[in-house]
């Protein structure tokens, strides 16, 4: 059964849907929006369902109360993990990785709106998004080494170097230190910084502008950005030739041509 974004009511995070844009809000502000076993699973399932929800054309992910997310809840996740056997631990780490896979696999571009604390699994969710807007108060850290774990969590060693470079990723993943908002923008982690009072408005405006575009083609772009990481340039060019030919067969391509010929703005419909 496909998701109905107009009536969807998740248990473990906030959800809003308007003008083709879904807004996911991590909403435990009293604890800086930590994740639990249940919220990990529900987020994973939601992003998986978005593959089959064409009404949603873009997604905004944000946090309530002036913070993005403090990562895995210390008492509800980290404590129980210390008592688990290896098979249970592997099931958990695979589940958290599946959230990143689901975010990357859904065709909708994801805009992260980041304020305040954005650490651990919260930093990973920001990293897994397609675009990141942040406030000057945003503080991002990949804290895994601080709790005795490796920095290679939920795809960090694969994705983070591709965003900010190998040396900078190594800095953050070995030390677990905070990356300031200015540093994040300078390094390319944040696409831009915006005032806190306009963060959500800016993120929604960006998401709506994407949603107004050729959404089928956007999904192709996201797919190619993912799969071309691990192929040769020659293979990538052939893949893009095939992908673009598919897009040229869409009605949106013809709509754009006809609008250009008529000197008007095209109205894309995603088919």
Residue pairs with C-beta under 8 A, 6 or more apart in sequence:
2 49
2 52
2 53
3 46
3 49
3 50
3 52
3 53
5 17
5 22
5 53
5 55
5 56
6 17
6 55
8 15
8 17
8 46
9 15
10 42
10 46
11 38
11 42
12 36
12 38
12 39
12 42
12 43
13 24
13 25
13 26
13 27
13 39
13 42
13 43
14 23
14 24
14 25
14 26
14 27
14 64
15 22
15 23
15 24
15 25
16 22
16 23
16 25
17 23
17 55
17 56
19 208
19 211
20 55
20 56
20 57
20 58
20 208
20 211
20 212
20 215
21 56
21 57
21 58
21 59
21 60
21 204
21 207
21 208
21 211
22 50
22 56
22 58
22 59
22 60
22 108
23 59
23 60
23 61
23 62
23 200
23 204
24 43
24 46
24 59
24 60
24 61
24 62
25 62
25 63
25 64
26 33
26 35
26 39
26 61
26 62
26 63
26 64
26 68
26 69
26 122
27 33
27 63
27 64
28 34
28 64
29 63
29 64
29 65
29 66
29 67
30 65
31 70
31 73
32 63
32 65
32 67
32 69
32 70
32 116
32 117
33 63
33 64
33 65
33 67
33 68
33 69
33 70
33 122
34 69
34 70
34 71
34 72
34 73
34 74
34 76
34 77
35 43
35 69
35 71
35 72
35 73
35 77
35 121
35 122
36 73
36 76
36 77
37 76
37 77
37 80
37 92
40 95
40 96
40 99
40 121
41 95
43 99
43 102
44 95
44 98
44 99
44 102
45 102
46 102
47 99
47 102
47 103
47 105
47 106
48 102
48 105
48 106
50 56
50 59
50 106
50 107
50 108
51 105
51 106
51 107
54 215
54 270
56 108
57 108
57 210
57 211
57 215
57 218
57 270
58 108
58 109
58 110
58 111
58 207
58 208
58 210
58 211
58 215
59 106
59 108
59 109
59 110
59 111
59 207
60 110
60 111
60 112
60 113
60 200
60 203
60 204
60 207
61 110
61 111
61 112
61 113
61 125
61 126
61 129
62 68
62 112
62 113
62 114
62 115
62 199
62 200
62 203
63 69
63 114
63 115
63 116
63 118
63 122
66 115
66 116
66 137
66 196
67 115
67 116
67 117
67 118
68 112
68 113
68 114
68 115
68 116
68 117
68 118
68 122
68 125
68 126
68 138
69 117
69 118
69 119
69 120
69 121
69 122
69 125
70 117
70 119
70 120
70 122
71 119
71 120
71 121
71 122
71 123
71 143
72 78
72 120
72 121
78 147
81 89
81 92
84 92
93 153
96 121
96 153
96 154
97 154
97 155
99 125
99 128
99 154
100 124
100 125
100 128
100 154
100 155
100 159
101 155
103 110
103 125
103 128
103 129
104 128
104 222
104 226
105 226
107 215
107 218
107 219
107 222
107 223
108 215
108 218
108 219
108 222
109 130
109 131
109 207
109 210
109 218
109 222
110 128
110 129
110 130
110 131
111 129
111 130
111 131
111 132
111 133
111 203
111 206
111 207
111 210
112 125
112 126
112 129
112 131
112 132
112 133
112 203
113 133
113 134
113 199
113 200
113 202
113 203
114 126
114 132
114 133
114 134
114 135
114 138
114 140
114 190
114 199
115 134
115 135
115 137
115 138
115 196
115 199
116 135
116 137
116 138
116 139
117 139
118 126
118 134
118 138
118 139
118 140
118 141
119 139
119 140
119 141
119 142
119 143
119 178
120 141
120 142
120 143
120 144
121 153
121 154
123 140
123 141
123 142
123 143
124 142
124 153
124 154
124 155
124 156
126 132
126 140
126 189
127 155
127 156
127 159
127 160
127 163
127 189
128 154
128 155
128 159
130 222
130 225
131 191
131 206
132 184
132 189
132 190
132 191
133 190
133 191
133 192
133 193
133 194
133 199
133 202
133 203
133 206
134 140
134 181
134 184
134 185
134 190
134 192
134 193
134 194
134 199
135 181
135 193
135 194
135 195
135 196
135 199
136 181
136 182
136 193
136 195
136 196
137 181
137 196
138 181
138 184
138 190
138 193
139 178
139 179
139 180
139 181
140 178
140 179
140 184
140 189
141 172
141 176
141 177
141 178
141 179
142 151
142 153
142 156
142 160
142 172
142 173
142 176
143 176
144 150
144 151
144 153
144 156
144 173
144 176
145 151
145 173
145 174
145 175
145 176
146 176
151 157
151 172
151 173
151 174
151 176
152 173
156 169
156 173
157 169
157 173
158 229
160 169
160 172
160 173
161 168
161 169
161 170
162 229
163 169
163 188
163 189
164 172
164 187
164 188
164 189
165 187
168 187
171 177
172 179
179 187
179 189
181 190
181 193
182 193
184 190
185 191
185 192
185 193
194 202
210 218
212 268
213 268
214 247
214 250
214 252
214 253
214 256
214 268
214 270
215 268
215 270
216 247
216 250
216 252
216 270
216 271
217 247
217 250
217 252
220 243
220 246
220 247
223 243
224 236
224 239
224 240
224 243
227 239
228 236
228 239
228 240
231 239
247 253
250 271
251 269
251 271
252 266
252 268
252 269
252 270
252 271
255 266
255 267
255 268
255 269
256 266
256 268
258 266
259 265
259 266
259 267
260 266
